[in-house]
């Protein structure tokens, strides 16, 4: 499946009805433990209004999966709420999205981080298979997160 990476920011959300429909469907399809709120539109708009964006898996003119991205003071991207449309799960869309994000982060000299304290064991195993390893960073990099934050960071030698 030739999945490509697309970024959805506030301007793209406002301008493209197809993007709004697809991104909303991704999070409406999400297992309840993946999205911290029942109200999908406020969740999406809160991220976009905070100048964050969504990294999305694009295939056949549709967005099939997404991850919310927040840029840290050290330019690292913190990922959260990774979800794939129910109809396309178990087909490698999430893995491909993570790999594409890892490639872009490497090209731009960024770190890619994911807080793992709330992830299921299956998700943690998947991240390990994709080359993510426990990381460490400065207090500045964890700005807005507890100093005891448990996260993984893309290993430059990894498969991402």
Secondary structure in CASP SS format (residue, H / E / C, confidence):
PFRMAT SS
TARGET T0000
AUTHOR 0000-0000-0000
METHOD secondary structure of the structure
MODEL  1
X C 1.00
X C 1.00
X C 1.00
X E 1.00
X E 1.00
X E 1.00
X E 1.00
X E 1.00
X C 1.00
X H 1.00
X H 1.00
X H 1.00
X H 1.00
X H 1.00
X H 1.00
X C 1.00
X H 1.00
X H 1.00
X H 1.00
X H 1.00
X H 1.00
X H 1.00
X H 1.00
X H 1.00
X H 1.00
X H 1.00
X H 1.00
X H 1.00
X C 1.00
X C 1.00
X C 1.00
X C 1.00
X C 1.00
X C 1.00
X C 1.00
X C 1.00
X C 1.00
X C 1.00
X C 1.00
X H 1.00
X H 1.00
X H 1.00
X H 1.00
X H 1.00
X H 1.00
X H 1.00
X H 1.00
X H 1.00
X H 1.00
X C 1.00
X C 1.00
X C 1.00
X E 1.00
X E 1.00
X E 1.00
X E 1.00
X E 1.00
X E 1.00
X E 1.00
X C 1.00
X C 1.00
X E 1.00
X E 1.00
X E 1.00
X E 1.00
X E 1.00
X E 1.00
X E 1.00
X E 1.00
X E 1.00
X E 1.00
X C 1.00
X C 1.00
X C 1.00
X C 1.00
X C 1.00
X E 1.00
X E 1.00
X E 1.00
X E 1.00
X E 1.00
X E 1.00
X E 1.00
X E 1.00
X C 1.00
X H 1.00
X H 1.00
X H 1.00
X C 1.00
X C 1.00
X C 1.00
X C 1.00
X H 1.00
X H 1.00
X H 1.00
X H 1.00
X H 1.00
X H 1.00
X H 1.00
X H 1.00
X H 1.00
X H 1.00
X H 1.00
X H 1.00
X H 1.00
X H 1.00
X H 1.00
X C 1.00
X C 1.00
X C 1.00
X C 1.00
X E 1.00
X E 1.00
X E 1.00
X E 1.00
X C 1.00
X C 1.00
X C 1.00
X C 1.00
X C 1.00
X H 1.00
X H 1.00
X H 1.00
X H 1.00
X H 1.00
X H 1.00
X H 1.00
X H 1.00
X H 1.00
X C 1.00
X C 1.00
X E 1.00
X E 1.00
X E 1.00
X C 1.00
X C 1.00
X C 1.00
X C 1.00
X C 1.00
X C 1.00
X C 1.00
X C 1.00
X C 1.00
X C 1.00
X C 1.00
X C 1.00
X C 1.00
X C 1.00
X C 1.00
X C 1.00
X E 1.00
X E 1.00
X E 1.00
X E 1.00
X C 1.00
X C 1.00
X C 1.00
X C 1.00
X C 1.00
X C 1.00
END
